[in-house]
Amino acid sequence: MYLTVCEGIENVYYSKQKLITHREVNTGLQDLIKPTNEWKKRMADGDDIFTLKNIEATNKVLDSFINNFKKLGVKPKKGEILENVKEVVIQLNELNDKYSYFIETMEREELYEFITEADRIAGLKVEGDITEEWREW
């Protein structure tokens, strides 16, 4: 017996375990609050490590990260999730270099939390910092 994604089905139950739906994954990912929202506030308060350009560039990278998860579907494989993490971390490394190293301790923690929460929603269960292997910020 095979299960397929069916539009319009809110929940599917099997053996008393709720299976997550495509809609729930998309909603969870879409509801994530990007750290750049806080960065805009700090910039308005005079924090000069931020510019509209580095915030907009970071938003594009984070949006791409989330959209890649959506393309992977409901139950992506661990390797697919890790590849998406690697890609976003490398892109953030490049932005950090391009925009004069604006990712400092607080920003690193905020990005890490955003990335790991997206991974959790996508179904990854790991201990420790999975960004560390590729992270330069």
C-alpha positions as CSV (number, residue, x, y, z in Angstrom):
1,M,0.0,0.0,0.0
2,Y,1.4,3.4,-1.0
3,L,0.4,6.8,0.4
4,T,0.5,9.8,-1.9
5,V,0.1,13.5,-1.3
6,C,-3.6,14.5,-1.7
7,E,-4.6,18.1,-1.9
8,G,-7.4,19.1,0.5
9,I,-6.7,16.4,3.1
10,E,-5.9,18.1,6.4
11,N,-4.8,15.1,8.5
12,V,-4.1,11.4,7.9
13,Y,-4.0,8.9,10.7
14,Y,-2.4,5.5,10.8
15,S,-1.8,3.3,13.8
16,K,-2.7,6.2,16.1
17,Q,0.2,8.3,14.8
18,K,-0.6,11.6,13.0
19,L,1.3,11.9,9.8
20,I,2.3,15.5,8.9
21,T,0.7,16.9,5.8
22,H,2.4,19.0,3.1
23,R,0.2,21.9,4.2
24,E,1.5,21.7,7.8
25,V,5.1,21.7,6.7
26,N,4.6,24.7,4.4
27,T,2.7,26.5,7.2
28,G,5.3,25.8,9.7
29,L,8.1,26.9,7.4
30,Q,6.2,30.0,6.3
31,D,5.5,31.0,9.9
32,L,9.2,31.1,10.8
33,I,10.3,34.7,11.7
34,K,13.5,35.6,9.9
35,P,16.2,37.1,12.1
36,T,16.4,40.0,9.6
37,N,13.2,41.4,11.2
38,E,15.2,42.1,14.4
39,W,18.1,43.3,12.4
40,K,15.9,46.0,10.8
41,K,14.9,47.2,14.2
42,R,18.5,47.3,15.4
43,M,19.5,49.2,12.3
44,A,16.8,51.7,13.0
45,D,18.1,52.0,16.5
46,G,21.6,52.9,15.2
47,D,23.3,49.6,14.8
48,D,25.7,50.4,12.0
49,I,26.7,46.8,11.0
50,F,23.4,46.5,9.1
51,T,22.5,48.1,5.8
52,L,19.4,47.6,3.7
53,K,21.6,45.8,1.2
54,N,22.9,43.2,3.6
55,I,19.5,42.7,5.1
56,E,17.8,42.3,1.7
57,A,20.5,39.9,0.5
58,T,20.1,37.8,3.7
59,N,16.4,37.7,3.2
60,K,16.8,36.4,-0.3
61,V,19.1,33.6,0.9
62,L,16.8,32.7,3.8
63,D,13.7,32.7,1.4
64,S,15.6,30.4,-0.9
65,F,16.4,28.1,2.0
66,I,12.8,27.8,3.0
67,N,11.6,27.4,-0.6
68,N,14.1,24.6,-1.1
69,F,12.5,22.8,1.9
70,K,9.1,23.2,0.4
71,K,10.3,21.6,-2.9
72,L,11.6,18.6,-1.0
73,G,8.1,17.7,0.2
74,V,6.8,16.3,3.5
75,K,9.4,13.7,4.3
76,P,12.8,14.8,2.9
77,K,15.7,12.6,3.5
78,K,18.4,13.6,6.1
79,G,20.9,14.0,3.3
80,E,18.6,16.4,1.4
81,I,18.1,18.5,4.5
82,L,21.8,18.6,5.2
83,E,22.5,19.6,1.6
84,N,20.0,22.5,2.0
85,V,21.7,23.6,5.3
86,K,25.1,23.4,3.7
87,E,23.9,25.6,0.8
88,V,22.4,28.3,3.0
89,V,25.5,28.4,5.3
90,I,27.8,28.8,2.3
91,Q,25.7,31.5,0.9
92,L,25.7,33.3,4.2
93,N,29.5,32.9,4.4
94,E,29.7,34.7,1.0
95,L,27.3,37.5,2.1
96,N,29.2,38.0,5.3
97,D,32.4,38.4,3.4
98,K,30.8,40.7,0.8
99,Y,29.2,43.0,3.3
100,S,32.2,43.5,5.7
101,Y,31.5,40.7,8.2
102,F,28.2,41.9,9.6
103,I,27.3,38.5,11.1
104,E,28.6,38.7,14.6
105,T,27.8,36.7,17.8
106,M,24.2,37.7,18.1
107,E,23.4,37.4,14.4
108,R,25.1,34.0,14.3
109,E,22.9,32.7,17.1
110,E,19.8,34.1,15.5
111,L,20.7,32.5,12.1
112,Y,21.5,29.2,13.8
113,E,18.1,29.2,15.6
114,F,16.3,30.0,12.4
115,I,18.1,27.3,10.4
116,T,17.7,24.6,13.1
117,E,14.0,25.4,13.6
118,A,13.4,25.0,9.8
119,D,15.3,21.7,9.9
120,R,13.1,20.5,12.8
121,I,10.0,21.4,10.9
122,A,11.3,19.6,7.9
123,G,11.9,16.5,10.0
124,L,15.6,16.5,10.9
125,K,16.4,15.1,14.4
126,V,20.0,15.7,15.3
127,E,22.0,16.9,18.3
128,G,24.5,19.8,18.1
129,D,25.3,22.5,15.7
130,I,24.8,21.2,12.1
131,T,26.0,24.5,10.6
132,E,29.4,24.4,12.2
133,E,31.0,22.2,9.5
134,W,30.5,24.8,6.8
135,R,30.1,28.0,8.8
136,E,32.7,30.8,8.7
137,W,30.6,33.4,10.6
